Amino acid sequence: MTRRVLIVLEAGDAYPSGFVRGLIYKDWLIDSGFQVKFVNRLFPTLMRSASNHNRLFGAFLITRFGMFSRRVHDQLIKLKEDQILRLARNYDVVYLSKATSLRLVRRLRRETRACLILDLVDALWLPRYNIAGLPELLRLVDAVTTDNELTAKYIRQFTNNCFVIPDCPQVEAFDRRRREFPSANREIVTLGWVGSTATAYNLFVIWEALELVFAKYPQLQLVLVGVGPNNKYFPPFERVRYTCVPRYTQAEMIDQIIKMDIGLFPLQQVEASEARGILKATIYMAGATAIIASPVGQICELIQDGVNGMLARTTAEWVEKLEKLILDTALRSRIAQVGLQEVQAQFTVKQSFEKLRTVFLQCDYSS
């Protein structure tokens, strides 16, 4: 029997997770015999605008016209949810990829016979995320997928049907693109960071370390990928020579990372970082980029210091590890190759898809 799967994305590929934990599986689902349809709960173009200009957007919303526009937007979302509900009546499985609307899930539970699977990543139980009724949401769905065991520990307080499916760093796409890419300029050592305006605050962890190494080594450059159209979200660098890529497509991200010599993954020692997962680390590894990361959360399980990456907690450790990789080209290359081989062996799209496929096939459609 053909399994019919409706995948509900929060805002398409406007959020990286919409691609990494949803759209990336489209061809795999079709090739495996699933009848699949993707639909968005929000409006991708609007969400891209909001994320790129979130302070201006927030200021606009508190004006009288902005409040009116927000009410209109809320009504449009309700119409989108009505559409999702109508579609869901003809599907066996509804997979909600970070679509955490309690109102929508209540309606799906009450008005359809579909098996409901929620994909939940990040520490969404924290007040900063303002997710209403999260415990009820987790109890209402039939199963939950997530990207790491730390988040799964929270989810299992409310349901035993929790499955860990690692994020896909697109190592296959990196491998194809790397063969086409020109050789790098070895006179320049490129440090790189990829993220968003919402995570750029982590760069403050390594601000002092970067200032120290850039003052000492003139061959360095820093590339910040995904930091938005202005510099309000990352440190006011003094000696650090940097360029910004405000926003990116998946293909542009791959090109930028392949050009990096050292990938930076600083994290604050807070609960949100502990539950963050390791996608950024495995993306650097997929690009054959030597990684330095903060030893926070699941990173400690992935990275063997000095083998497939480096770990640094304090400013002094960040300076020490950066200097090692800046000065020792052979070490940098060796670490990058070990990291690449690990993601090629353990983090392919096929491996993650097989886990997701099993969740879809095992779901009880009779409920």
Buried (B, 14 or more C-beta within 10 A) or exposed (E): EEBBBBBBBBBBBBBBBBBBBBBBBBEBBEEBEBBBEBBBBBBBEBBBBBBBBBEEBEEBBEEEEBEEEEEEBEEEBEEBBEEBBEBBEEBBBBBBBBBBBBEBBBBBBEEBEBBBBBBBBBBBBBEEEEBEBBEEBBEBBBBBBBBBBBBBEBBBEBBEBBBBBBBBBBBBBBBEBBEEEEEEEEEEBBBBBBBBBEBBBBBEBBBBBBBBBBEEEEEBBBBBBBBBEBBEBBBEBEEBEBEBBEBBEBEEBBBBBBBBBBBBBBBBEEBBBBBBBBBBBBBBBBBBBBBBBBBBBBBBEBBBBBEBBBBBEEBEBBBBBBBBBBEEEEBBBBBBBBBBEBBBEEBBBEEBBEEBBEBBEEBEBEE
